[in-house]
Amino acid sequence: MSNSIQFSNPIVEEHIKSLVEKIPQAQQKREFFSLLIRFYSIFDTTKYNIARTPIPHVINTIPHSPPASRPYPQPDKEDAMYKLVQEFLEAGLITESNSPYAAPAILLKKKDNSFRSVVDYKRLNAITIKDSSPLPNMEDTVQKLGKGFSYFSKLDLKSGFYQIPINDSDKEKTAFVTPFGLYQFNVLPMGLRNSPPTFQKVMTDTLKSCRQFCLVYLDDIIVFSKSFPDHLDHLRRVFLALQTKNLVLNPSKCQIAAQKIDYLGHTISKDCIKPMKDKIVAILRINEPRTLGQANRFVGALGWYRKFLPNFATIAAPIHAVTNLTKSNRRKFKWQHAQSEAFRQLKKMLTNEPLFLHYPVDELPLILTTDASDIGIGGVLQQKVDGKVHNLYYHSQVMSPCEKKY
């Protein structure tokens, strides 16, 4: 990499250098470095950017009186709130408002002890017409990466929602109240009912020309390729699409030309897919539930990885029996011996089972093995590759009372 290139900001320089630092081959490192330099502006996080998109956020509401609230009292955080408001005003993210709407704003402390603002849009959301545009299916998204790709890049947008503009006539609906004034957003705030589908639409539209080698789930972008030249070209096209729309990445959360990546709770490589190690460790640290909420959190965390576990549904059936309660029956929750045994067995499987799945080889036949019991049905999809049996997917489900009569 040449040291003669002049950067306008040393922070951006360090970010770009760190992004290519882990690329092992020197020539590839130089070529990726040169590519990132060409698109320097999309890594410049020293200022807020508002995207040039034909899809501004629209807030469609039912007939209503504008909801208005008093400011939340947070005297110990008032100075921090004032500084954040001034920062947003200077960046053009918000403006002073005379709106009849007023949602209360509060500050929450982040892990690094800095603050982030949160606006309680509960009352506005209650009168907002739902946008039913779907988000990508997370399971399908992960499976699409299983085609023997050798290069992966993960890109993350910097404060992604704050880069999306709001329809001018709807800005007043985003008004929020503080102890020192009323303001409204020019960009998409977090907490609005339809923020995620709008954001997904913007990103899908931005990267529609890259859909053959790029997946986007909200602000997470994955670029995948089978060869180095392809990956260089694919990234160039993605960067160009982002630059054209004036979108900016968060380089500290990006990963360039990796052999494996962590994405949507999984570690993905050319050969197989695994649960992310820290996610499994977190599940193993969960104490045995004593309340319905705790039981639901355990099942929810584990259910995302059921495709790695044979007969998951049958083993977890005792837990599901006490968590699938209607609202009126939630006080009947009882955690007994059967649930404890299922809890321990599921945890044991996380440490004993080979927690990875291979990707299917298109040219080879598939092997489907099924099983059934009085409780549920299950199956495993496999292939024999070079004399070895590869597990591709486990499926299981508990039978309904009607199905048990078949």
Rosetta blueprint (number, residue, H / E / L):
1 M L
2 S L
3 N L
4 S L
5 I L
6 Q L
7 F L
8 S L
9 N L
10 P H
11 I H
12 V H
13 E H
14 E H
15 H H
16 I H
17 K H
18 S H
19 L H
20 V H
21 E L
22 K L
23 I L
24 P L
25 Q L
26 A H
27 Q H
28 Q H
29 K H
30 R H
31 E H
32 F H
33 F H
34 S H
35 L H
36 L H
37 I H
38 R H
39 F L
40 Y H
41 S H
42 I H
43 F H
44 D L
45 T L
46 T L
47 K L
48 Y L
49 N L
50 I L
51 A L
52 R L
53 T L
54 P L
55 I L
56 P L
57 H E
58 V L
59 I L
60 N L
61 T E
62 I L
63 P L
64 H L
65 S L
66 P L
67 P L
68 A E
69 S L
70 R L
71 P L
72 Y L
73 P L
74 Q L
75 P H
76 D H
77 K H
78 E H
79 D H
80 A H
81 M H
82 Y H
83 K H
84 L H
85 V H
86 Q H
87 E H
88 F H
89 L H
90 E H
91 A H
92 G L
93 L L
94 I E
95 T E
96 E E
97 S L
98 N L
99 S L
100 P L
101 Y L
102 A E
103 A E
104 P E
105 A E
106 I E
107 L E
108 L E
109 K E
110 K L
111 K L
112 D L
113 N L
114 S L
115 F E
116 R E
117 S E
118 V E
119 V E
120 D L
121 Y L
122 K H
123 R H
124 L H
125 N H
126 A H
127 I L
128 T E
129 I L
130 K L
131 D L
132 S L
133 S L
134 P L
135 L L
136 P L
137 N L
138 M H
139 E H
140 D H
141 T H
142 V H
143 Q H
144 K L
145 L L
146 G L
147 K L
148 G L
149 F L
150 S L
151 Y E
152 F E
153 S E
154 K E
155 L E
156 D E
157 L E
158 K L
159 S L
160 G H
161 F H
162 Y H
163 Q H
164 I L
165 P E
166 I E
167 N L
168 D H
169 S H
170 D H
171 K H
172 E H
173 K H
174 T H
175 A L
176 F E
177 V E
178 T E
179 P L
180 F L
181 G E
182 L E
183 Y E
184 Q E
185 F E
186 N L
187 V E
188 L L
189 P L
190 M L
191 G L
192 L L
193 R L
194 N L
195 S H
196 P H
197 P H
198 T H
199 F H
200 Q H
201 K H
202 V H
203 M H
204 T H
205 D H
206 T H
207 L L
208 K H
209 S H
210 C H
211 R L
212 Q L
213 F L
214 C E
215 L E
216 V E
217 Y E
218 L L
219 D L
220 D E
221 I E
222 I E
223 V E
224 F E
225 S E
226 K L
227 S L
228 F H
229 P H
230 D H
231 H H
232 L H
233 D H
234 H H
235 L H
236 R H
237 R H
238 V H
239 F H
240 L H
241 A H
242 L H
243 Q H
244 T H
245 K L
246 N L
247 L L
248 V L
249 L E
250 N L
251 P H
252 S H
253 K H
254 C L
255 Q E
256 I E
257 A E
258 A E
259 Q L
260 K E
261 I E
262 D E
263 Y E
264 L L
265 G L
266 H E
267 T E
268 I E
269 S E
270 K L
271 D L
272 C E
273 I E
274 K E
275 P E
276 M L
277 K H
278 D H
279 K H
280 I H
281 V H
282 A H
283 I H
284 L H
285 R L
286 I L
287 N L
288 E L
289 P L
290 R L
291 T L
292 L H
293 G H
294 Q H
295 A H
296 N H
297 R H
298 F H
299 V H
300 G H
301 A H
302 L H
303 G H
304 W L
305 Y L
306 R H
307 K H
308 F H
309 L L
310 P L
311 N L
312 F H
313 A H
314 T H
315 I H
316 A H
317 A H
318 P H
319 I H
320 H H
321 A H
322 V H
323 T H
324 N L
325 L L
326 T L
327 K H
328 S H
329 N H
330 R H
331 R H
332 K H
333 F L
334 K L
335 W L
336 Q L
337 H H
338 A H
339 Q H
340 S H
341 E H
342 A H
343 F H
344 R H
345 Q H
346 L H
347 K H
348 K H
349 M H
350 L H
351 T H
352 N H
353 E L
354 P L
355 L L
356 F L
357 L E
358 H E
359 Y L
360 P L
361 V L
362 D L
363 E L
364 L L
365 P L
366 L L
367 I E
368 L E
369 T E
370 T E
371 D E
372 A E
373 S L
374 D L
375 I L
376 G E
377 I E
378 G E
379 G E
380 V E
381 L E
382 Q E
383 Q E
384 K E
385 V E
386 D L
387 G L
388 K E
389 V E
390 H E
391 N E
392 L E
393 Y E
394 Y E
395 H E
396 S E
397 Q E
398 V E
399 M L
400 S L
401 P L
402 C L
403 E H
404 K H
405 K H
406 Y L
